[in-house]
Amino acid sequence: MKYDVIIIGAGPGGIFSAYELIHQNKDLKIAVFEEGYSLEKRHCPIDGKKVPSCIKCPTCAIMSGFGGAGAFSDGKYNITNDFGGTLFEYIGKEEALDLMRYVDEINVTHGGEDTKLYSTAGTHFKKICMQNKLKLLDA
């Protein structure tokens, strides 16, 4: 079979690349290749008892596979320019935030939970951290 686009990796970057491309041109033939397994087949043998730690599987079910390393996370996104990357240095802070919100919108459209914005700025917890010389990143 011939493809117009081949994407290597079905982590967030690969998935969103395919998503954006197909929305720009529905006729594109896109193939996404991933070394790991589908979500249903991704199981880590670590159980805490018989297998207490990593046994170096040839293909790590936590790091590889559809959805990438974040597939089993709780889905939290840091919608901030304060940490997590430097995209804003190239496109500006407001546009970077707009893109973060856009990604969140797509996730919600496809079954993700709506974002609950939370910040530690101005909280009692922040004050305690500062009193104990701990740096708390406000998100």
N, CA, C and O atoms as a GROMACS GRO file, in nm:
protein
  556
    1MET      N    1   0.084  -0.118   0.000
    1MET     CA    2   0.000   0.000   0.000
    1MET      C    3   0.088   0.124   0.000
    1MET      O    4   0.197   0.125   0.059
    2LYS      N    5   0.042   0.228  -0.065
    2LYS     CA    6   0.115   0.355  -0.069
    2LYS      C    7   0.049   0.453   0.026
    2LYS      O    8  -0.073   0.459   0.038
    3TYR      N    9   0.134   0.530   0.092
    3TYR     CA   10   0.087   0.630   0.187
    3TYR      C   11   0.138   0.768   0.146
    3TYR      O   12   0.246   0.781   0.089
    4ASP      N   13   0.059   0.869   0.175
    4ASP     CA   14   0.102   1.007   0.153
    4ASP      C   15   0.193   1.052   0.267
    4ASP      O   16   0.287   1.129   0.246
    5VAL      N   17   0.164   1.002   0.386
    5VAL     CA   18   0.240   1.040   0.506
    5VAL      C   19   0.263   0.916   0.591
    5VAL      O   20   0.171   0.837   0.614
    6ILE      N   21   0.385   0.901   0.638
    6ILE     CA   22   0.417   0.795   0.734
    6ILE      C   23   0.466   0.863   0.861
    6ILE      O   24   0.557   0.946   0.859
    7ILE      N   25   0.404   0.827   0.972
    7ILE     CA   26   0.440   0.883   1.103
    7ILE      C   27   0.500   0.771   1.187
    7ILE      O   28   0.441   0.665   1.202
    8ILE      N   29   0.618   0.797   1.240
    8ILE     CA   30   0.685   0.699   1.326
    8ILE      C   31   0.660   0.739   1.471
    8ILE      O   32   0.706   0.843   1.517
    9GLY      N   33   0.586   0.655   1.541
    9GLY     CA   34   0.557   0.678   1.682
    9GLY      C   35   0.413   0.721   1.705
    9GLY      O   36   0.366   0.818   1.646
   10ALA      N   37   0.343   0.646   1.791
   10ALA     CA   38   0.203   0.677   1.822
   10ALA      C   39   0.190   0.737   1.961
   10ALA      O   40   0.092   0.714   2.032
   11GLY      N   41   0.291   0.816   1.999
   11GLY     CA   42   0.279   0.894   2.122
   11GLY      C   43   0.197   1.018   2.092
   11GLY      O   44   0.142   1.029   1.982
   12PRO      N   45   0.189   1.111   2.185
   12PRO     CA   46   0.108   1.231   2.162
   12PRO      C   47   0.147   1.307   2.035
   12PRO      O   48   0.059   1.355   1.964
   13GLY      N   49   0.276   1.320   2.006
   13GLY     CA   50   0.320   1.392   1.887
   13GLY      C   51   0.272   1.325   1.759
   13GLY      O   52   0.224   1.392   1.668
   14GLY      N   53   0.285   1.194   1.752
   14GLY     CA   54   0.242   1.120   1.634
   14GLY      C   55   0.091   1.121   1.618
   14GLY      O   56   0.040   1.140   1.507
   15ILE      N   57   0.021   1.100   1.727
   15ILE     CA   58  -0.126   1.098   1.723
   15ILE      C   59  -0.180   1.234   1.679
   15ILE      O   60  -0.268   1.242   1.593
   16PHE      N   61  -0.129   1.341   1.739
   16PHE     CA   62  -0.179   1.475   1.703
   16PHE      C   63  -0.136   1.515   1.562
   16PHE      O   64  -0.208   1.589   1.496
   17SER      N   65  -0.021   1.469   1.516
   17SER     CA   66   0.020   1.496   1.378
   17SER      C   67  -0.080   1.434   1.282
   17SER      O   68  -0.125   1.500   1.188
   18ALA      N   69  -0.114   1.308   1.304
   18ALA     CA   70  -0.210   1.240   1.218
   18ALA      C   71  -0.347   1.310   1.225
   18ALA      O   72  -0.413   1.328   1.123
   19TYR      N   73  -0.387   1.347   1.344
   19TYR     CA   74  -0.516   1.416   1.364
   19TYR      C   75  -0.522   1.546   1.284
   19TYR      O   76  -0.619   1.571   1.213
   20GLU      N   77  -0.418   1.628   1.296
   20GLU     CA   78  -0.417   1.756   1.225
   20GLU      C   79  -0.411   1.737   1.074
   20GLU      O   80  -0.481   1.807   1.000
   21LEU      N   81  -0.329   1.644   1.028
   21LEU     CA   82  -0.317   1.620   0.884
   21LEU      C   83  -0.449   1.574   0.823
   21LEU      O   84  -0.489   1.624   0.718
   22ILE      N   85  -0.517   1.481   0.889
   22ILE     CA   86  -0.641   1.428   0.833
   22ILE      C   87  -0.752   1.534   0.836
   22ILE      O   88  -0.844   1.530   0.754
   23HIS      N   89  -0.745   1.626   0.931
   23HIS     CA   90  -0.844   1.734   0.934
   23HIS      C   91  -0.818   1.838   0.825
   23HIS      O   92  -0.910   1.908   0.784
   24GLN      N   93  -0.695   1.848   0.780
   24GLN     CA   94  -0.663   1.940   0.670
   24GLN      C   95  -0.695   1.879   0.535
   24GLN      O   96  -0.731   1.950   0.441
   25ASN      N   97  -0.682   1.746   0.525
   25ASN     CA   98  -0.706   1.679   0.397
   25ASN      C   99  -0.757   1.538   0.424
   25ASN      O  100  -0.679   1.448   0.454
   26LYS      N  101  -0.888   1.520   0.414
   26LYS     CA  102  -0.952   1.391   0.446
   26LYS      C  103  -0.910   1.279   0.351
   26LYS      O  104  -0.929   1.162   0.383
   27ASP      N  105  -0.852   1.314   0.236
   27ASP     CA  106  -0.813   1.212   0.138
   27ASP      C  107  -0.672   1.156   0.161
   27ASP      O  108  -0.631   1.063   0.093
   28LEU      N  109  -0.600   1.213   0.255
   28LEU     CA  110  -0.464   1.165   0.281
   28LEU      C  111  -0.466   1.021   0.330
   28LEU      O  112  -0.552   0.981   0.409
   29LYS      N  113  -0.369   0.945   0.282
   29LYS     CA  114  -0.349   0.809   0.334
   29LYS      C  115  -0.232   0.818   0.431
   29LYS      O  116  -0.118   0.843   0.392
   30ILE      N  117  -0.263   0.797   0.558
   30ILE     CA  118  -0.165   0.814   0.665
   30ILE      C  119  -0.142   0.681   0.734
   30ILE      O  120  -0.237   0.611   0.769
   31ALA      N  121  -0.016   0.647   0.754
   31ALA     CA  122   0.020   0.528   0.831
   31ALA      C  123   0.096   0.573   0.955
   31ALA      O  124   0.185   0.658   0.947
   32VAL      N  125   0.061   0.514   1.069
   32VAL     CA  126   0.131   0.543   1.194
   32VAL      C  127   0.192   0.412   1.242
   32VAL      O  128   0.121   0.314   1.264
   33PHE      N  129   0.323   0.412   1.258
   33PHE     CA  130   0.394   0.293   1.304
   33PHE      C  131   0.443   0.313   1.447
   33PHE      O  132   0.497   0.419   1.481
   34GLU      N  133   0.425   0.212   1.529
   34GLU     CA  134   0.463   0.219   1.670
   34GLU      C  135   0.528   0.087   1.709
   34GLU      O  136   0.477  -0.020   1.676
   35GLU      N  137   0.640   0.094   1.780
   35GLU     CA  138   0.708  -0.029   1.821
   35GLU      C  139   0.637  -0.101   1.935
   35GLU      O  140   0.654  -0.222   1.953
   36GLY      N  141   0.559  -0.028   2.012
   36GLY     CA  142   0.491  -0.088   2.126
   36GLY      C  143   0.357  -0.148   2.087
   36GLY      O  144   0.325  -0.163   1.969
   37TYR      N  145   0.280  -0.181   2.189
   37TYR     CA  146   0.153  -0.249   2.169
   37TYR      C  147   0.035  -0.153   2.178
   37TYR      O  148   0.048  -0.038   2.219
   38SER      N  149  -0.082  -0.205   2.140
   38SER     CA  150  -0.206  -0.128   2.157
   38SER      C  151  -0.234  -0.117   2.307
   38SER      O  152  -0.176  -0.190   2.387
   39LEU      N  153  -0.323  -0.027   2.344
   39LEU     CA  154  -0.354  -0.007   2.486
   39LEU      C  155  -0.398  -0.136   2.553
   39LEU      O  156  -0.359  -0.164   2.667
   40GLU      N  157  -0.479  -0.216   2.484
   40GLU     CA  158  -0.531  -0.340   2.542
   40GLU      C  159  -0.420  -0.439   2.575
   40GLU      O  160  -0.434  -0.520   2.666
   41LYS      N  161  -0.311  -0.434   2.501
   41LYS     CA  162  -0.202  -0.531   2.519
   41LYS      C  163  -0.086  -0.477   2.601
   41LYS      O  164   0.016  -0.545   2.618
   42ARG      N  165  -0.100  -0.357   2.653
   42ARG     CA  166   0.009  -0.297   2.731
   42ARG      C  167  -0.007  -0.332   2.879
   42ARG      O  168  -0.092  -0.275   2.948
   43HIS      N  169   0.074  -0.425   2.926
   43HIS     CA  170   0.072  -0.467   3.066
   43HIS      C  171   0.214  -0.479   3.116
   43HIS      O  172   0.297  -0.546   3.055
   44CYS      N  173   0.243  -0.415   3.227
   44CYS     CA  174   0.375  -0.424   3.289
   44CYS      C  175   0.374  -0.541   3.387
   44CYS      O  176   0.280  -0.554   3.466
   45PRO      N  177   0.477  -0.626   3.384
   45PRO     CA  178   0.480  -0.742   3.474
   45PRO      C  179   0.506  -0.708   3.621
   45PRO      O  180   0.488  -0.793   3.708
   46ILE      N  181   0.548  -0.585   3.650
   46ILE     CA  182   0.575  -0.549   3.790
   46ILE      C  183   0.444  -0.556   3.869
   46ILE      O  184   0.348  -0.485   3.837
   47ASP      N  185   0.442  -0.640   3.971
   47ASP     CA  186   0.324  -0.651   4.056
   47ASP      C  187   0.353  -0.618   4.202
   47ASP      O  188   0.263  -0.618   4.285
   48GLY      N  189   0.480  -0.591   4.232
   48GLY     CA  190   0.518  -0.556   4.368
   48GLY      C  191   0.551  -0.676   4.455
   48GLY      O  192   0.609  -0.658   4.562
   49LYS      N  193   0.516  -0.797   4.412
   49LYS     CA  194   0.542  -0.917   4.492
   49LYS      C  195   0.640  -1.009   4.418
   49LYS      O  196   0.760  -1.007   4.446
   50LYS      N  197   0.588  -1.089   4.324
   50LYS     CA  198   0.674  -1.180   4.249
   50LYS      C  199   0.772  -1.104   4.160
   50LYS      O  200   0.888  -1.143   4.145
   51VAL      N  201   0.725  -0.996   4.103
   51VAL     CA  202   0.809  -0.912   4.017
   51VAL      C  203   0.811  -0.772   4.079
   51VAL      O  204   0.727  -0.688   4.046
   52PRO      N  205   0.908  -0.747   4.169
   52PRO     CA  206   0.908  -0.620   4.242
   52PRO      C  207   0.964  -0.501   4.166
   52PRO      O  208   0.938  -0.386   4.203
   53SER      N  209   1.041  -0.526   4.061
   53SER     CA  210   1.102  -0.414   3.988
   53SER      C  211   1.117  -0.448   3.840
   53SER      O  212   1.086  -0.560   3.797
   54CYS      N  213   1.163  -0.352   3.765
   54CYS     CA  214   1.176  -0.364   3.620
   54CYS      C  215   1.263  -0.484   3.581
   54CYS      O  216   1.370  -0.505   3.637
   55ILE      N  217   1.213  -0.562   3.484
   55ILE     CA  218   1.289  -0.677   3.434
   55ILE      C  219   1.341  -0.652   3.292
   55ILE      O  220   1.384  -0.744   3.223
   56LYS      N  221   1.336  -0.527   3.248
   56LYS     CA  222   1.390  -0.485   3.118
   56LYS      C  223   1.327  -0.562   3.001
   56LYS      O  224   1.397  -0.626   2.923
   57CYS      N  225   1.196  -0.555   2.992
   57CYS     CA  226   1.126  -0.619   2.880
   57CYS      C  227   1.179  -0.564   2.748
   57CYS      O  228   1.216  -0.447   2.741
   58PRO      N  229   1.184  -0.646   2.642
   58PRO     CA  230   1.234  -0.597   2.512
   58PRO      C  231   1.157  -0.475   2.462
   58PRO      O  232   1.216  -0.384   2.403
   59THR      N  233   1.026  -0.473   2.484
   59THR     CA  234   0.944  -0.356   2.452
   59THR      C  235   0.869  -0.320   2.579
   59THR      O  236   0.779  -0.392   2.622
   60CYS      N  237   0.905  -0.208   2.638
   60CYS     CA  238   0.846  -0.165   2.765
   60CYS      C  239   0.700  -0.124   2.746
   60CYS      O  240   0.669  -0.037   2.666
   61ALA      N  241   0.611  -0.189   2.820
   61ALA     CA  242   0.468  -0.161   2.810
   61ALA      C  243   0.431  -0.026   2.870
   61ALA      O  244   0.322   0.026   2.842
   62ILE      N  245   0.516   0.031   2.951
   62ILE     CA  246   0.488   0.162   3.011
   62ILE      C  247   0.532   0.274   2.918
   62ILE      O  248   0.460   0.371   2.899
   63MET      N  249   0.650   0.261   2.860
   63MET     CA  250   0.708   0.368   2.778
   63MET      C  251   0.669   0.361   2.630
   63MET      O  252   0.664   0.464   2.564
   64SER      N  253   0.642   0.242   2.578
   64SER     CA  254   0.615   0.225   2.436
   64SER      C  255   0.472   0.180   2.413
   64SER      O  256   0.410   0.118   2.499
   65GLY      N  257   0.421   0.213   2.296
   65GLY     CA  258   0.287   0.173   2.259
   65GLY      C  259   0.199   0.293   2.233
   65GLY      O  260   0.239   0.408   2.256
   66PHE      N  261   0.079   0.266   2.184
   66PHE     CA  262  -0.014   0.373   2.150
   66PHE      C  263  -0.035   0.463   2.270
   66PHE      O  264  -0.064   0.416   2.380
   67GLY      N  265  -0.022   0.593   2.249
   67GLY     CA  266  -0.039   0.690   2.356
   67GLY      C  267   0.091   0.728   2.424
   67GLY      O  268   0.095   0.824   2.500
   68GLY      N  269   0.197   0.654   2.396
   68GLY     CA  270   0.328   0.686   2.453
   68GLY      C  271   0.333   0.665   2.603
   68GLY      O  272   0.249   0.595   2.661
   69ALA      N  273   0.431   0.725   2.665
   69ALA     CA  274   0.455   0.708   2.808
   69ALA      C  275   0.341   0.764   2.893
   69ALA      O  276   0.325   0.724   3.008
   70GLY      N  277   0.262   0.854   2.839
   70GLY     CA  278   0.153   0.914   2.916
   70GLY      C  279   0.021   0.840   2.906
   70GLY      O  280  -0.079   0.885   2.962
   71ALA      N  281   0.018   0.728   2.834
   71ALA     CA  282  -0.109   0.658   2.813
   71ALA      C  283  -0.176   0.616   2.943
   71ALA      O  284  -0.299   0.610   2.950
   72PHE      N  285  -0.098   0.586   3.045
   72PHE     CA  286  -0.156   0.541   3.171
   72PHE      C  287  -0.153   0.649   3.279
   72PHE      O  288  -0.174   0.620   3.397
   73SER      N  289  -0.126   0.772   3.238
   73SER     CA  290  -0.126   0.881   3.335
   73SER      C  291  -0.270   0.922   3.365
   73SER      O  292  -0.364   0.870   3.304
   74ASP      N  293  -0.286   1.012   3.457
   74ASP     CA  294  -0.420   1.059   3.491
   74ASP      C  295  -0.469   1.167   3.396
   74ASP      O  296  -0.578   1.220   3.413
   75GLY      N  297  -0.388   1.201   3.295
   75GLY     CA  298  -0.432   1.294   3.192
   75GLY      C  299  -0.420   1.441   3.226
   75GLY      O  300  -0.476   1.524   3.155
   76LYS      N  301  -0.349   1.474   3.330
   76LYS     CA  302  -0.334   1.615   3.365
   76LYS      C  303  -0.244   1.685   3.264
   76LYS      O  304  -0.144   1.629   3.218
   77TYR      N  305  -0.281   1.806   3.231
   77TYR     CA  306  -0.198   1.889   3.144
   77TYR      C  307  -0.158   2.013   3.221
   77TYR      O  308  -0.236   2.067   3.300
   78ASN      N  309  -0.039   2.057   3.198
   78ASN     CA  310   0.007   2.184   3.255
   78ASN      C  311  -0.021   2.292   3.153
   78ASN      O  312   0.054   2.309   3.057
   79ILE      N  313  -0.129   2.365   3.173
   79ILE     CA  314  -0.162   2.474   3.080
   79ILE      C  315  -0.098   2.600   3.136
   79ILE      O  316  -0.163   2.685   3.197
   80THR      N  317   0.032   2.609   3.112
   80THR     CA  318   0.112   2.720   3.163
   80THR      C  319   0.241   2.731   3.082
   80THR      O  320   0.286   2.633   3.022
   81ASN      N  321   0.298   2.848   3.080
   81ASN     CA  322   0.429   2.868   3.018
   81ASN      C  323   0.540   2.865   3.123
   81ASN      O  324   0.658   2.877   3.089
   82ASP      N  325   0.504   2.849   3.249
   82ASP     CA  326   0.602   2.859   3.357
   82ASP      C  327   0.697   2.741   3.366
   82ASP      O  328   0.809   2.754   3.416
   83PHE      N  329   0.654   2.625   3.318
   83PHE     CA  330   0.742   2.508   3.317
   83PHE      C  331   0.688   2.408   3.216
   83PHE      O  332   0.575   2.418   3.170
   84GLY      N  333   0.772   2.311   3.182
   84GLY     CA  334   0.728   2.206   3.092
   84GLY      C  335   0.769   2.224   2.947
   84GLY      O  336   0.739   2.138   2.864
   85GLY      N  337   0.835   2.332   2.914
   85GLY     CA  338   0.877   2.351   2.776
   85GLY      C  339   0.904   2.497   2.745
   85GLY      O  340   0.881   2.586   2.828
   86THR      N  341   0.953   2.521   2.624
   86THR     CA  342   0.991   2.656   2.584
   86THR      C  343   0.924   2.701   2.454
   86THR      O  344   0.975   2.790   2.386
   87LEU      N  345   0.812   2.641   2.420
   87LEU     CA  346   0.742   2.677   2.297
   87LEU      C  347   0.716   2.827   2.290
   87LEU      O  348   0.729   2.887   2.183
   88PHE      N  349   0.679   2.887   2.402
   88PHE     CA  350   0.646   3.030   2.406
   88PHE      C  351   0.762   3.118   2.359
   88PHE      O  352   0.739   3.229   2.312
   89GLU      N  353   0.885   3.070   2.370
   89GLU     CA  354   1.000   3.148   2.325
   89GLU      C  355   0.999   3.165   2.173
   89GLU      O  356   1.061   3.258   2.120
   90TYR      N  357   0.930   3.077   2.104
   90TYR     CA  358   0.927   3.080   1.957
   90TYR      C  359   0.800   3.145   1.903
   90TYR      O  360   0.804   3.210   1.798
   91ILE      N  361   0.688   3.129   1.973
   91ILE     CA  362   0.562   3.179   1.918
   91ILE      C  363   0.491   3.279   2.009
   91ILE      O  364   0.386   3.332   1.972
   92GLY      N  365   0.545   3.306   2.124
   92GLY     CA  366   0.483   3.399   2.218
   92GLY      C  367   0.398   3.327   2.321
   92GLY      O  368   0.348   3.217   2.296
   93LYS      N  369   0.384   3.389   2.437
   93LYS     CA  370   0.315   3.324   2.549
   93LYS      C  371   0.167   3.300   2.523
   93LYS      O  372   0.116   3.192   2.554
   94GLU      N  373   0.099   3.398   2.466
   94GLU     CA  374  -0.045   3.383   2.445
   94GLU      C  375  -0.076   3.276   2.342
   94GLU      O  376  -0.168   3.196   2.361
   95GLU      N  377  -0.001   3.273   2.232
   95GLU     CA  378  -0.025   3.171   2.130
   95GLU      C  379   0.007   3.032   2.184
   95GLU      O  380  -0.063   2.936   2.152
   96ALA      N  381   0.111   3.020   2.265
   96ALA     CA  382   0.144   2.891   2.326
   96ALA      C  383   0.029   2.844   2.416
   96ALA      O  384  -0.009   2.727   2.412
   97LEU      N  385  -0.026   2.935   2.495
   97LEU     CA  386  -0.141   2.899   2.581
   97LEU      C  387  -0.262   2.861   2.497
   97LEU      O  388  -0.335   2.768   2.532
   98ASP      N  389  -0.285   2.932   2.386
   98ASP     CA  390  -0.396   2.898   2.296
   98ASP      C  391  -0.381   2.756   2.242
   98ASP      O  392  -0.479   2.682   2.234
   99LEU      N  393  -0.259   2.718   2.205
   99LEU     CA  394  -0.235   2.583   2.155
   99LEU      C  395  -0.256   2.478   2.264
   99LEU      O  396  -0.311   2.371   2.237
  100MET      N  397  -0.215   2.508   2.386
  100MET     CA  398  -0.238   2.416   2.497
  100MET      C  399  -0.387   2.395   2.519
  100MET      O  400  -0.432   2.283   2.542
  101ARG      N  401  -0.463   2.503   2.513
  101ARG     CA  402  -0.609   2.493   2.529
  101ARG      C  403  -0.671   2.415   2.413
  101ARG      O  404  -0.766   2.338   2.433
  102TYR      N  405  -0.618   2.434   2.294
  102TYR     CA  406  -0.667   2.363   2.175
  102TYR      C  407  -0.648   2.212   2.192
  102TYR      O  408  -0.739   2.134   2.163
  103VAL      N  409  -0.531   2.171   2.238
  103VAL     CA  410  -0.504   2.029   2.262
  103VAL      C  411  -0.601   1.975   2.367
  103VAL      O  412  -0.655   1.866   2.351
  104ASP      N  413  -0.624   2.052   2.472
  104ASP     CA  414  -0.717   2.010   2.577
  104ASP      C  415  -0.858   1.994   2.519
  104ASP      O  416  -0.928   1.899   2.553
  105GLU      N  417  -0.898   2.087   2.433
  105GLU     CA  418  -1.029   2.081   2.368
  105GLU      C  419  -1.046   1.953   2.288
  105GLU      O  420  -1.150   1.888   2.295
  106ILE      N  421  -0.943   1.917   2.213
  106ILE     CA  422  -0.947   1.794   2.132
  106ILE      C  423  -0.961   1.673   2.224
  106ILE      O  424  -1.041   1.584   2.197
  107ASN      N  425  -0.885   1.670   2.331
  107ASN     CA  426  -0.894   1.557   2.424
  107ASN      C  427  -1.033   1.546   2.485
  107ASN      O  428  -1.086   1.435   2.497
  108VAL      N  429  -1.093   1.657   2.523
  108VAL     CA  430  -1.227   1.656   2.581
  108VAL      C  431  -1.328   1.608   2.477
  108VAL      O  432  -1.419   1.531   2.510
  109THR      N  433  -1.313   1.653   2.353
  109THR     CA  434  -1.402   1.612   2.244
  109THR      C  435  -1.399   1.460   2.226
  109THR      O  436  -1.499   1.401   2.185
  110HIS      N  437  -1.286   1.399   2.255
  110HIS     CA  438  -1.270   1.255   2.235
  110HIS      C  439  -1.275   1.176   2.366
  110HIS      O  440  -1.218   1.068   2.376
  111GLY      N  441  -1.343   1.231   2.465
  111GLY     CA  442  -1.369   1.155   2.587
  111GLY      C  443  -1.288   1.192   2.709
  111GLY      O  444  -1.312   1.137   2.817
  112GLY      N  445  -1.195   1.284   2.696
  112GLY     CA  446  -1.117   1.327   2.813
  112GLY      C  447  -1.201   1.414   2.904
  112GLY      O  448  -1.302   1.472   2.862
  113GLU      N  449  -1.159   1.424   3.028
  113GLU     CA  450  -1.231   1.510   3.123
  113GLU      C  451  -1.196   1.656   3.098
  113GLU      O  452  -1.084   1.689   3.060
  114ASP      N  453  -1.293   1.742   3.120
  114ASP     CA  454  -1.272   1.886   3.103
  114ASP      C  455  -1.167   1.935   3.202
  114ASP      O  456  -1.161   1.888   3.316
  115THR      N  457  -1.086   2.029   3.160
  115THR     CA  458  -0.979   2.081   3.244
  115THR      C  459  -1.034   2.160   3.361
  115THR      O  460  -1.124   2.242   3.346
  116LYS      N  461  -0.979   2.132   3.476
  116LYS     CA  462  -1.010   2.212   3.594
  116LYS      C  463  -0.885   2.291   3.624
  116LYS      O  464  -0.783   2.236   3.667
  117LEU      N  465  -0.892   2.421   3.603
  117LEU     CA  466  -0.775   2.504   3.627
  117LEU      C  467  -0.754   2.520   3.776
  117LEU      O  468  -0.847   2.547   3.851
  118TYR      N  469  -0.631   2.503   3.816
  118TYR     CA  470  -0.594   2.507   3.958
  118TYR      C  471  -0.463   2.580   3.970
  118TYR      O  472  -0.376   2.567   3.883
  119SER      N  473  -0.447   2.655   4.073
  119SER     CA  474  -0.321   2.723   4.097
  119SER      C  475  -0.290   2.722   4.246
  119SER      O  476  -0.380   2.729   4.330
  120THR      N  477  -0.163   2.713   4.276
  120THR     CA  478  -0.119   2.720   4.416
  120THR      C  479  -0.081   2.863   4.454
  120THR      O  480  -0.050   2.890   4.570
  121ALA      N  481  -0.084   2.954   4.358
  121ALA     CA  482  -0.047   3.093   4.385
  121ALA      C  483  -0.140   3.152   4.490
  121ALA      O  484  -0.262   3.138   4.482
  122GLY      N  485  -0.081   3.218   4.588
  122GLY     CA  486  -0.159   3.286   4.691
  122GLY      C  487  -0.226   3.194   4.792
  122GLY      O  488  -0.312   3.239   4.869
  123THR      N  489  -0.190   3.066   4.795
  123THR     CA  490  -0.253   2.972   4.888
  123THR      C  491  -0.171   2.959   5.016
  123THR      O  492  -0.054   2.996   5.021
  124HIS      N  493  -0.234   2.905   5.117
  124HIS     CA  494  -0.165   2.878   5.244
  124HIS      C  495  -0.051   2.778   5.220
  124HIS      O  496   0.056   2.789   5.280
  125PHE      N  497  -0.076   2.682   5.133
  125PHE     CA  498   0.025   2.581   5.101
  125PHE      C  499   0.151   2.647   5.042
  125PHE      O  500   0.263   2.611   5.078
  126LYS      N  501   0.131   2.743   4.954
  126LYS     CA  502   0.243   2.816   4.893
  126LYS      C  503   0.322   2.889   5.003
  126LYS      O  504   0.445   2.889   5.001
  127LYS      N  505   0.251   2.949   5.096
  127LYS     CA  506   0.316   3.023   5.205
  127LYS      C  507   0.402   2.928   5.289
  127LYS      O  508   0.515   2.963   5.324
  128ILE      N  509   0.350   2.811   5.321
  128ILE     CA  510   0.426   2.712   5.400
  128ILE      C  511   0.552   2.671   5.324
  128ILE      O  512   0.660   2.660   5.383
  129CYS      N  513   0.539   2.649   5.195
  129CYS     CA  514   0.655   2.611   5.113
  129CYS      C  515   0.762   2.720   5.119
  129CYS      O  516   0.880   2.691   5.139
  130MET      N  517   0.720   2.843   5.101
  130MET     CA  518   0.816   2.955   5.102
  130MET      C  519   0.884   2.968   5.238
  130MET      O  520   1.004   2.995   5.245
  131GLN      N  521   0.809   2.949   5.345
  131GLN     CA  522   0.865   2.958   5.480
  131GLN      C  523   0.972   2.850   5.504
  131GLN      O  524   1.062   2.868   5.585
  132ASN      N  525   0.959   2.740   5.432
  132ASN     CA  526   1.053   2.629   5.448
  132ASN      C  527   1.153   2.620   5.333
  132ASN      O  528   1.215   2.516   5.310
  133LYS      N  529   1.167   2.731   5.262
  133LYS     CA  530   1.263   2.743   5.151
  133LYS      C  531   1.243   2.637   5.042
  133LYS      O  532   1.339   2.586   4.984
  134LEU      N  533   1.116   2.605   5.016
  134LEU     CA  534   1.081   2.514   4.908
  134LEU      C  535   1.022   2.595   4.794
  134LEU      O  536   0.939   2.684   4.816
  135LYS      N  537   1.063   2.565   4.673
  135LYS     CA  538   1.009   2.636   4.557
  135LYS      C  539   0.893   2.556   4.501
  135LYS      O  540   0.910   2.441   4.459
  136LEU      N  541   0.776   2.615   4.500
  136LEU     CA  542   0.657   2.551   4.448
  136LEU      C  543   0.623   2.617   4.315
  136LEU      O  544   0.605   2.739   4.309
  137LEU      N  545   0.614   2.538   4.211
  137LEU     CA  546   0.582   2.593   4.080
  137LEU      C  547   0.431   2.615   4.071
  137LEU      O  548   0.354   2.521   4.089
  138ASP      N  549   0.390   2.736   4.043
  138ASP     CA  550   0.248   2.766   4.029
  138ASP      C  551   0.201   2.723   3.891
  138ASP      O  552   0.261   2.758   3.790
  139ALA      N  553   0.095   2.647   3.889
  139ALA     CA  554   0.040   2.602   3.762
  139ALA      C  555  -0.102   2.652   3.749
  139ALA      O  556  -0.168   2.625   3.648
   0.00000   0.00000   0.00000
